[in-house]
Amino acid sequence: MSVGSWLLAGSGAYVLAHFMLYVLVLRNVCAFRRERVIFVYHCGSFAILLIGMLLVSVLIPSRNVLPGCLSGLAVHAIYSMSFLEAWSLSQISYSIAILDAIETTPNLTREAAGQTFAATGSAKKASRLAALQRLGLIAVVGDRATLTLSGRIAVSALVTLRRIANLRDTG
């Protein structure tokens, strides 16, 4: 087995250990129910792998090292993006909440479901605005929100990514 294959296999084992740590331990820790904590958990893990791969690249002179390092980092990136997307959807999905309400409330009418979940959308918007303000992407004065310099940079970066991905319809 080449050095590159060992690096890829090692990265896969690292990602599996990262996932199992979350499944077996961290998902039951209250802090890991917050988006920021989950994001830092994945970014920190990726940073550790990146530093490890940089060290391996310097210490092992082989033409198979760079492809192995890049492949390992790509595996972690795909895993983290998939995990974060699935986690986010499971945390905010109206569908899951509605299905749960239907299961626990016999004969729930459409009108009652609509009234029950109308507040959820408002609460999510307020929470998202507060998070954007904490991150320094928006400034809120009274009832008006404006982009900060960091916010304008973030919007430009996201618009660029959307153009690169050729997305025409986004919500």
SULBELWO-V523479 format. One record per backbone hydrogen bond with DSSP energy under -1.0 kcal/mol. NH is the residue of the N-H (numbers start at 1). CO is the residue of the C=O. Records with the same first field share a line. If there is no record, write none. Layout:
# SULBELWO-V523479
NH->CO ; CO
This chain:
# SULBELWO-V523479
6->2
7->3
8->4
9->5
10->6
11->7
12->8
13->9
14->10
15->11
16->12
17->13
18->14
19->15
20->16
21->17
22->18
23->19
24->20
25->21
26->21
27->22
28->25
29->26
32->29
33->30
34->31
38->34
39->35
40->36
41->37
42->38
43->39
44->40
45->41
46->42
47->43
48->44
49->45
50->46
51->47
52->48
53->49
54->50
55->51
56->52
57->53
58->54
59->55
60->56
62->60
65->62
68->64
69->65
70->66
71->67
72->68
73->69
74->70
75->71
76->72
77->73
78->74
79->75
80->76
81->77
82->78
83->79
84->80
85->81
86->82
87->83
88->84
89->85
90->86
91->87
92->88
93->89
97->93
98->94
99->95
100->96
101->97
102->98
103->99
104->100
105->101
108->105
113->109
114->110
115->111
116->112
117->113
121->117
122->118
123->119
124->120
125->121
126->122
127->123
128->124
129->125
130->126
131->127
132->128
133->129
134->130
135->131
136->133
137->132
138->132
139->146
141->144
144->141
146->139
148->137
152->148
153->149
154->150
155->151
156->152
157->153
158->154
159->155
160->156
161->157
162->158
163->159
164->160
165->161
167->162
